[in-house]
């Protein structure tokens, strides 16, 4: 009985230590994104996969209320879709076409997206564990793995939902989220979603940079 009690006590100590470590790691990630929300300019470059295949998206933010988004597909890289937000007005164009004013409903959605992803301090970033330091493409970073990621739906489950049918099985979460913070600045450097053991081949990648010369103006004319 004494051995059992000691073992149980030891298990509680380990659990408490793990919880405390996770809290410290989570706090560090939250502080990084809070610091980012107080930055005047941010650029993020994303690699994603959509219905038409791989595409890239670059989003630039300039406080207090300016944003530019450029989307390029693999099949038509010379015809990017560009959207600009200045204050409460937004414009969009494809390739070299003329700029078109965006309707109010869509503009409100863009404004909400701007606020939630950059302008406002994040209230919750999830729970993380520390993975240690490493160097990626010459940049020294600290890595943090998400512990409470949402379940990922399969293509079959997505199609079933579109038809109004209930998916046969609960989606399995095979991907993990890893956040990398720059060692020098403490700011977010990149985020990836990847399968365990395949972090070098992410499903999704988002890379942050912090230039000081971004200019976003209303289209001429």
Secondary structure by P-SEA (a helix, b strand, c coil): caaaaaaaaaaaaaaaaaaaaaaaaaaaaaaaaaaaaaccbbbbbbbbccccccbbbbbbbcccccbbbbbbccccccbbbbbbbcccbbbbbcccccbbbbcaaaaaaaaaaaaaccccccccccbbbbcbbbbcccccbbbbbbccccccccaaaaaaaaacccccccccccbbbbbbbccccccccbbbbbcccccccccbbbbbbbbcbbbbbcccc
